Amino acid sequence: MVKNKLLLIGCLLALACTPFSCSKKEEVKAEESKTKGIEKPLHTYGKLKVTADPSYKNVLKALTSIYTLEYPEVEFEFDYKIEELAIKDLYEGKTNFAVVSKPLTKEQETYLFNKTKILFKSSPIGMDATVFITSVNNPLDSIHLNEIKENVYNENGTMRMVFDYPNSANFNTLNDKLGITPPKGQSINALKSAENVIDFVQKDQHAIGIIGLNTLSDTDNPKVQEYLKKVKILKVVDAKGNVYAPTNPNLRNGLYPFYRLIYFLKNEKGFGIAAGFTRFTGSQQGQLIILKENLQPYYLYKREVQLNSQSLQPQEIKAK
């Protein structure tokens, strides 16, 4: 009986194909055939390996999550390592995309071009900072540049200072801004993650941790809110006695001494995911995501306003 019912349903379905409904199917096939052979844009599908300094985890997570919403066929694979190794991987062809705190030199660009025949370009997308943290129970609210110089590599200093990673973006930023280098043969106090530094300074309430601003910048993030119950970010006193916190205006105007640019380095043929993601990050949407992370966007956008029924379009302005 079941067989007979299935046979009857099959016959009814066959009879249901009227000339009108069948012609609709033919129209669909014809429409599909028009697009046959047209390739999808390379930046809309596939996988991209992102090799990045660990201090950029939060902002990259925010940016890539929105990019994959727009292009669901794109997948990001993350490989977090100190920026010196990230640049080395780019050199050796182990990655086509790196996120670090400095552009390549002309010599490095020339080397990559001679090796790959791809015209290389560094893309700044925002501003982050190296910050100094301590326990919320430490009465200290600020730290002077001279105190940092005197203590950062001094095993017998009055302050115990510890980095997130040796040779990280924060390590390089501090050395570059202060014009110092660690003494030869001296080990660097580093704990291999910003999270470890936060735990360390909470327990050793007079220690000073050196991490990236992005680890603590998004105060809407519940994880960051928990961190800020344990530690606080110190203001920095410059050589003239001016006191600066790592706020957006102070980063934008170069007043906070340890500001740094975030660079996307890509070595990719054609307009693939690396190029598409870079363009997205530089767009108004991408820059607003960076702003949501409480970092300074590299490109600023004025809001669109209505004046005498005429629309004034957003203007793109480079940050100083």
MOZI-V761835 format. One record per backbone hydrogen bond with DSSP energy under -0.5 kcal/mol. NH is the residue of the N-H (numbers start at 1). CO is the residue of the C=O. E is the energy in kcal/mol with one decimal. If there is no record, write none. Layout:
NH	CO	E
NH	CO	E
This chain:
5	1	-2.0
6	2	-2.4
7	3	-2.3
8	4	-2.3
9	5	-2.4
10	6	-2.2
11	7	-2.2
12	8	-2.4
13	9	-2.3
14	10	-2.0
15	11	-2.5
16	12	-1.8
17	14	-1.0
18	16	-2.2
22	18	-2.6
23	19	-1.8
24	20	-1.6
25	21	-1.6
26	22	-2.1
27	23	-2.1
28	24	-2.1
29	25	-2.2
30	26	-2.5
31	27	-2.5
32	28	-2.5
33	29	-2.1
34	30	-1.2
35	31	-1.0
36	32	-0.6
38	35	-2.0
39	37	-0.6
44	41	-1.9
45	42	-0.8
46	73	-2.1
48	75	-2.4
50	48	-0.6
50	77	-3.6
51	49	-0.6
51	97	-2.4
52	50	-0.6
52	79	-1.7
53	99	-2.1
56	53	-2.0
57	54	-1.6
60	56	-2.1
61	57	-2.3
62	58	-2.1
63	59	-2.3
64	60	-2.8
65	61	-1.7
66	62	-1.1
67	63	-2.0
68	64	-2.3
69	65	-0.8
70	66	-1.6
71	67	-2.2
73	44	-0.5
74	71	-2.1
75	46	-2.6
77	48	-2.7
79	50	-2.8
81	52	-2.1
81	79	-0.5
84	167	-0.9
85	82	-1.0
86	82	-1.9
87	83	-2.6
88	84	-1.7
89	85	-2.3
90	86	-1.6
91	87	-2.2
92	88	-2.2
93	90	-0.9
94	89	-2.3
95	89	-1.1
98	265	-2.8
99	51	-2.0
100	98	-0.5
100	263	-1.8
109	105	-2.4
110	106	-2.5
111	107	-2.2
112	108	-2.3
113	109	-2.4
114	110	-2.6
115	111	-1.6
116	112	-2.7
117	113	-2.9
120	118	-0.6
121	266	-0.6
123	264	-2.3
124	122	-0.5
125	262	-2.6
126	262	-0.9
127	296	-2.7
128	260	-2.7
130	258	-2.4
131	129	-0.5
131	211	-2.9
133	209	-2.5
134	232	-1.8
136	230	-2.2
138	135	-1.7
143	235	-2.2
145	237	-2.2
148	144	-1.8
149	145	-2.4
150	146	-2.5
151	147	-1.3
152	148	-2.5
154	151	-1.1
155	153	-0.7
157	154	-1.7
161	159	-0.7
162	208	-2.4
163	189	-3.3
164	210	-1.1
168	165	-0.9
172	168	-2.6
173	169	-2.5
174	170	-2.3
175	171	-2.0
176	172	-2.6
177	173	-2.7
178	174	-2.1
179	175	-1.4
180	175	-1.7
186	183	-1.9
190	188	-1.0
191	163	-1.6
192	164	-1.4
193	164	-0.7
197	193	-1.5
198	194	-2.3
199	195	-2.1
200	196	-2.3
201	197	-2.6
202	198	-1.3
203	199	-1.6
204	200	-3.0
205	203	-1.0
207	204	-2.1
208	160	-3.1
209	133	-2.9
210	162	-2.5
211	131	-1.8
211	209	-0.5
213	129	-2.9
215	212	-1.3
216	213	-2.1
217	213	-1.1
218	214	-0.5
219	217	-1.6
221	218	-1.8
225	221	-2.3
226	222	-1.8
227	223	-1.9
228	224	-2.5
229	226	-0.9
230	227	-1.9
231	227	-2.2
232	134	-2.5
234	132	-3.4
235	141	-2.3
236	244	-2.8
237	143	-2.3
238	236	-0.6
238	242	-2.7
241	238	-1.9
244	236	-2.7
244	242	-0.5
247	245	-2.2
251	247	-2.0
252	248	-3.1
253	249	-2.1
254	251	-1.3
255	250	-2.0
256	250	-1.7
259	256	-1.2
260	128	-2.3
262	126	-3.0
263	100	-3.1
263	261	-0.6
264	123	-2.8
265	98	-3.3
265	263	-0.6
266	121	-0.7
266	264	-0.6
267	96	-2.6
272	270	-1.2
276	272	-2.7
277	273	-3.3
278	274	-1.8
279	275	-2.5
280	276	-2.4
281	277	-2.3
282	278	-1.7
283	279	-0.6
283	280	-1.0
286	280	-0.9
287	283	-2.7
288	284	-2.0
289	285	-1.5
290	286	-1.8
291	287	-2.1
292	288	-2.3
293	289	-1.3
294	291	-2.0
295	290	-1.9
296	127	-1.8
297	295	-0.7
298	125	-1.3
300	317	-3.0
302	315	-1.2
305	312	-0.8
307	310	-2.2
310	307	-2.0
312	305	-1.9
313	311	-0.6
317	300	-2.1
317	315	-0.5
319	298	-2.6
